[in-house]
Amino acid sequence: QAQELTVDGQAPGADDEMRTVFNDPTTFNVKHPLYSAWTLWFDSPSTKGRTGGTNPPFLSHGSHTHSMLGTGTPATPSTAVPPTPSGTGWMDDIKKVIRIESVEEFWGLYNNIVEPSKLPQKANYYLFKESIIPAWEDAANKDGGKWSIQLPKDKNRANVDKMWLYTMLAAIGETFDPYLTAANANPNPDEPAPTSLITGVIVSTRPQFYRLSIWTRAAPTGSGGAEDEKLRARVEAIGKHFKTQVLGYGESQKLGGPLATDVEFVSHKDSEKKGKGKKIVI
């Protein structure tokens, strides 16, 4: 059950009129917190070396970042990007758009940014949990991997926006990981609370295709041990949920073809092997 908070994070007082976003979409004073806070990042060729001064390329026409969350919750996105632990510079071109921690803030963000189908080529949206940067080198990602699917533009331009929305909703709603959902529904007092495997989700636009990705904090190694097999089953469950419940495909439906891939998982370490790494295909 969501806890209702005023925009400053406090419970409404007895004399305060409680206004949800459904009652007043601009001056609401009640927020419904997400389980975790998230940060949206963006990059494209137009952000390389960009220092500001014009409307950011990820904003819808006429939108302003300070009004994304309604007049009741002003926000100014930060463009400061922490360096990756390895000291590489490619993260310098990724812009930190905004941090969200409530349902209302998510919809305020979503309604004010450009949809993936209208983004320029080689653009990316990254929605990651707070304090996790969208880089393999981040401590939360270095031992993980990603589920991804590649979709030809000519056949999916009308669907990619909905697919990206559903992917984000599954992420912030913490429904990607069936194991976590079941554990939270029936907690075991004798075991520590489980941690979500999901660290972030990405949509990428390329000249001829779109790519949707889900990043995890752990990946099976193929060692054959009991814990590794348990992790593999959990990772596979995430992929099946992504394919069937989020993207809307049948579990046995084959999706590969020219410019298209099936729903595939590969660890970040195996991704560096350039096609020689082991994949899990759903």
C-alpha positions in Angstrom: 0.0 0.0 0.0 1.4 3.4 -1.0 2.0 5.9 1.7 0.6 9.4 1.0 3.1 12.2 1.5 3.1 15.9 0.9 5.6 17.3 -1.6 8.1 18.0 1.1 8.0 14.3 2.2 5.9 14.9 5.3 2.5 13.4 6.1 -0.4 15.8 5.4 -1.6 17.7 8.4 -5.2 17.5 9.7 -6.0 21.0 8.3 -4.3 20.4 4.9 -6.5 19.7 1.9 -5.1 16.5 0.3 -4.9 16.9 -3.5 -3.7 14.0 -5.5 -2.5 14.2 -9.1 -5.9 12.8 -10.1 -7.7 15.8 -8.4 -5.2 18.5 -9.5 -2.5 17.6 -12.0 -0.5 20.8 -11.4 -0.8 21.8 -7.7 -1.2 18.3 -6.1 0.3 18.0 -2.6 0.2 14.2 -2.2 2.7 11.8 -3.6 2.7 8.0 -3.8 6.3 6.9 -3.2 8.0 4.3 -5.3 9.8 1.4 -3.6 13.1 2.8 -4.9 14.2 6.1 -6.3 15.3 6.2 -9.9 17.3 8.5 -12.2 16.8 9.1 -15.9 19.9 9.7 -18.0 20.2 10.6 -21.7 22.7 10.8 -24.4 22.8 11.3 -28.2 25.3 12.7 -30.7 23.8 16.2 -29.9 24.9 15.9 -26.3 28.5 15.4 -27.0 30.5 18.3 -25.5 27.2 20.1 -24.8 27.2 22.5 -21.8 23.7 23.8 -21.9 22.1 27.0 -23.1 19.4 25.5 -25.3 16.4 23.3 -24.6 17.8 19.8 -24.0 17.1 17.4 -26.9 15.2 15.0 -24.7 12.4 17.5 -23.8 9.1 17.6 -25.7 8.4 20.8 -27.5 7.2 23.5 -25.1 8.3 21.4 -22.0 10.6 22.7 -19.3 12.5 20.6 -16.9 11.5 22.6 -13.9 7.8 21.9 -14.6 8.1 18.1 -15.1 6.8 17.3 -11.7 4.0 19.9 -11.5 4.1 23.3 -9.8 3.8 21.5 -6.5 7.1 19.8 -7.0 9.6 21.9 -8.9 12.8 20.2 -10.0 15.9 21.2 -11.8 17.8 18.3 -13.4 21.5 18.0 -12.8 23.9 17.5 -15.7 26.8 16.6 -13.4 27.9 13.0 -14.2 30.2 11.2 -11.8 33.2 9.6 -13.5 33.2 5.9 -14.0 35.5 3.9 -11.7 37.8 3.1 -14.5 38.3 6.7 -15.4 37.0 6.4 -19.0 35.5 9.5 -20.6 32.5 8.2 -22.5 30.2 9.0 -19.5 31.1 12.7 -19.9 28.5 12.9 -22.7 25.7 11.3 -20.8 23.3 13.8 -19.2 21.6 13.2 -15.9 18.0 14.4 -16.5 16.1 14.0 -13.3 15.6 11.9 -10.1 12.1 10.5 -9.4 10.8 8.9 -6.3 7.0 8.8 -6.7 4.3 7.8 -9.1 3.4 11.4 -9.8 7.0 12.3 -10.6 7.3 9.4 -13.0 4.3 10.5 -15.0 5.4 14.2 -14.9 8.7 13.1 -16.4 7.2 10.7 -19.0 4.7 13.3 -20.2 7.4 15.9 -20.8 10.1 14.0 -22.7 10.4 12.9 -26.3 9.2 9.4 -27.1 11.8 6.9 -28.3 10.2 6.7 -31.8 10.9 10.5 -32.2 14.5 10.5 -30.8 17.5 11.1 -33.1 19.6 8.2 -34.3 22.1 6.8 -31.7 20.2 8.3 -28.8 19.7 6.4 -25.5 17.5 6.7 -22.4 18.8 5.1 -19.3 16.5 4.7 -16.3 18.6 3.4 -13.4 18.1 3.0 -9.6 19.4 5.9 -7.6 23.2 5.9 -7.1 23.8 3.4 -9.9 25.3 4.9 -13.1 24.6 3.2 -16.5 28.1 1.7 -16.9 29.5 -1.8 -16.6 32.1 -0.5 -14.2 29.6 0.5 -11.6 29.8 -1.7 -8.5 26.2 -2.7 -8.9 26.6 -3.7 -12.5 30.1 -5.2 -12.8 29.1 -8.8 -12.0 25.8 -8.6 -13.8 24.5 -8.8 -17.4 21.6 -7.7 -19.5 18.5 -9.0 -21.2 17.9 -7.3 -24.6 15.9 -7.4 -27.7 16.6 -5.7 -31.0 13.5 -4.6 -33.0 13.6 -3.4 -36.7 12.4 0.2 -37.0 10.2 -0.3 -40.0 8.1 -2.9 -38.2 8.1 -1.5 -34.6 8.0 2.3 -34.9 4.3 2.2 -33.8 5.0 -0.1 -30.9 8.3 0.9 -29.4 7.0 3.8 -27.3 4.5 1.5 -25.6 7.1 -1.2 -25.1 9.5 1.3 -23.5 6.7 2.6 -21.2 5.8 -0.9 -20.1 9.5 -1.7 -19.5 9.9 1.4 -17.3 6.6 0.6 -15.4 7.8 -2.9 -14.7 11.1 -1.6 -13.4 9.8 1.1 -11.1 6.9 -1.2 -10.0 9.5 -3.9 -9.1 7.6 -6.6 -11.0 10.4 -7.8 -13.3 11.8 -10.2 -10.8 9.2 -12.9 -10.0 11.4 -14.3 -7.2 11.4 -10.9 -5.5 7.7 -10.4 -5.9 7.0 -13.8 -4.4 9.4 -13.2 -1.5 7.9 -9.9 -0.7 4.4 -11.4 -0.7 5.4 -14.2 1.6 8.4 -13.0 3.6 10.4 -15.6 5.6 11.4 -14.1 8.9 14.4 -16.5 9.1 16.0 -15.2 5.9 17.3 -11.7 5.0 15.1 -9.7 2.7 16.0 -10.4 -1.0 17.6 -7.7 -3.2 16.1 -7.0 -6.6 18.4 -8.1 -9.4 17.3 -5.2 -11.6 19.6 -2.2 -11.7 18.2 -0.3 -14.7 16.5 -0.3 -18.1 17.6 1.2 -21.4 16.1 2.1 -24.8 18.5 2.8 -27.7 17.7 4.1 -31.2 19.9 3.2 -34.1 19.6 3.9 -37.8 17.7 0.7 -38.6 16.5 -0.7 -35.2 15.6 -0.1 -31.6 17.0 -2.0 -28.7 15.4 -2.5 -25.2 17.6 -3.7 -22.4 17.3 -4.7 -18.7 20.4 -4.7 -16.6 20.9 -7.0 -13.7 23.4 -6.9 -10.8 24.3 -10.6 -11.1 24.7 -13.2 -13.9 25.1 -16.9 -13.8 28.6 -18.2 -14.5 27.7 -21.7 -15.7 29.7 -23.3 -12.9 26.9 -25.8 -12.3 26.8 -25.2 -8.6 23.5 -25.1 -6.7 23.6 -21.4 -6.1 24.5 -20.6 -9.7 21.6 -22.8 -11.0 19.3 -21.0 -8.7 20.5 -17.6 -10.0 20.1 -18.8 -13.6 16.5 -19.8 -12.9 15.8 -16.4 -11.5 17.5 -14.6 -14.4 15.5 -16.8 -16.9 12.3 -15.9 -15.0 13.1 -12.2 -15.6 13.6 -12.8 -19.3 10.3 -14.7 -19.6 8.4 -12.0 -17.8 10.0 -9.4 -20.0 9.1 -11.3 -23.2 5.6 -12.3 -22.3 4.2 -9.8 -19.8 6.0 -6.6 -20.8 6.6 -7.0 -24.5 3.5 -9.1 -25.1 5.0 -12.0 -27.1 4.4 -15.7 -26.7 7.0 -17.5 -24.7 7.8 -19.9 -27.6 7.5 -17.2 -30.3 10.6 -16.9 -32.4 11.6 -13.2 -33.0 15.0 -13.4 -34.6 15.5 -12.3 -38.2 17.0 -9.5 -40.3 17.9 -6.7 -37.9 15.9 -8.6 -35.2 16.9 -10.7 -32.2 15.2 -13.0 -29.8 15.1 -11.9 -26.1 18.7 -12.7 -25.1 20.8 -12.5 -21.9 24.5 -12.1 -21.8 26.8 -11.2 -18.9 28.7 -7.9 -19.2 31.9 -9.9 -18.9 30.9 -12.1 -21.8 29.8 -9.1 -23.8 33.4 -8.1 -24.0 34.2 -11.3 -25.8 32.5 -9.9 -29.0 30.2 -12.7 -29.9 32.0 -15.5 -28.2 30.2 -15.2 -24.9 27.5 -17.6 -23.7 23.9 -16.4 -24.2 20.6 -17.4 -22.7 17.8 -17.1 -25.2 14.1 -17.0 -24.4 
